[in-house]
Amino acid sequence: MSLLMGPWEDLAMAEFAFHYSRFPALKAYIDRIGAEQRHFKRFVIKEKDDSGYPREVATIKLRLGPEFEIECSSQEHAPTDEERVAIKTELSAVEFPTASRPARYRPTSTSRN
């Protein structure tokens, strides 16, 4: 029996479906730089500061869509041109989930006599 129940099970499986380890080119890059996945489009690299507390030293963002891009806040951790091309090729065929935004609430107009 699964410990996950109801809608949480679908959420957990959807999150796993887009875990970076399922994409070999992306996995090779993320593992090389030692980043951890925050969600399917964002990764961070942490190092301990002088007091021993972790701090983020770089953020990697995947910009999905026709103009695919990998943004890295640190040049030191940015992907090589070969990694960038391999990741773009690999992820271009993947249909990532998109957020659906509900229509804004528009109250019906009421006439006041």
Secondary structure by P-SEA (a helix, b strand, c coil): ccccccaaaaaaaaaaaacccccaaaaaaaaaaccccccccbbbbbbbccccbbbbcbbbbbbcccbbbbbbccccccccaaaaaaaaaaacccccbbbbbcccccccccccc
